[in-house]
């Protein structure tokens, strides 16, 4: 036992340099910045009081949660359909599907946000097409509001939803689906009673990943929200960079970090978090 | 449960994948309550035939009939066939009881009746104590029995078994073979089994259909196939066999003589069987256990001298390879209990067999 414990310690020593580096250059500065929320403008908890008293703080948090939940739901729905299609495709076809899912990941988030602006603005492609076909008489307000933000975020998030779900779907033995049909289940029943429950771990993992990722979105909401709809990250930027209210900004940053860690802690009980980071089973 | 099995017929069943023919014009009848095994090496099309019966594979041509009704176009869930998959395909997220209840649940059976049937099915395979376990908490043999219970619980018209014992170790396999056979007798249903294990096929089945390259080579009761193989492939695949090549010298009613090398071999045939013409090539299959070692004074209808090339002790018997001048190497098996001598390499021996011991077989078409 003692020898085994010693060997364990040996392995931990190997990551010690990386651990020290992370602590010195990453964790320590972050903690230092977050600590400002307790010291600026005066020491105390008055920044955190704003969570309960300030309507604008509450509005930002409400907007962020709403947008993130809608984004997560839509990304999971689209991602699940995509992952299902890919998981059941033939090997050759599957590679093309996966490539098609991954390509957007390699395009800058800025480019994609501006592309959505050109598509969705008043004189954009979508509005013009709808006007010309006579579906609408007036251009729709598709961008610089929550709708535009959700469109951009869902587009960004779908690949992150697909990958964990695909990993979990590919672990499902196709013989189980055949067996279920052979035992008398219709295609829908096979999906509802066998495929869906077996892919649930991937679904939950994807949900956690997308939701956490969405909470800190900055560029996409900033561009597609047009400054009118504020999410937490942009609001923090505004406090610190424009209004020089470090205390309030870092307070919100602390809330964000705590929210993310809490979500992770809750779901780590339900799913194997290693799944999120690509290590299956 | 009474004999409520159904009769199944395949008519000219053919399945092509592009230019590859997996199943080539196979016609078969499986009678009510029979245990039929599709036996063949891998790639012989046996699993494809089973999948056509189950409805997972649509045949390119031909028909599947259940009690005379064409079910070729019916989807698998409408066929009401129980199936035990290779590797069992138990649902890992359901308990044993939930697995067994699955076919009843999708048939919308009431909860009370469902529980009753699940209990009866688990009793049948002696797993009633494991109802609340998950499949991964069971041993391979137990999982196999759950798969059987799940496939039988809804009183299927037919039970299909896809290599049901292949994942088990040898001892367990023999045990479950017995159980499967007893189960078949108890439930009286029609079973269709697929395997590449010839011993399993012989011991389990009422009838065996031997397949090679997608074609049905021979079909019949296990003993008939073993004793009277029609082709070299059947004789070789089902058990072990020596093959004697020669030329027909003369033929009489009830038998003919073959010159193989310099040795004259007498072969008996049924009196009404067609006699081969003199001068045509002949191929005889001779089972190793039908060859005797002759003592000094003993004689036999056929005899040949040779030397022991190698031998191995198998517990119940000896397997001996004997080199002969005219007939090449012959494989002989002898019971070790009461063997007249201990075999040794290089020992000269005289082999003998009767005219009825060997069987004339045809060379295979391909």
Interface residues (C-beta under 8 A of the other chain):
Chain A: X173 X175 X176 X178 X179 X180 X181 X182 X183 X184 X185 X186 X189 X193 X194 X197 X198
Chain B: X54 X55 X56 X75 X76 X77 X80 X81 X82 X83 X85 X86 X87 X89 X91 X92 X93 X102 X103 X105 X106 X107 X150 X151 X154 X160
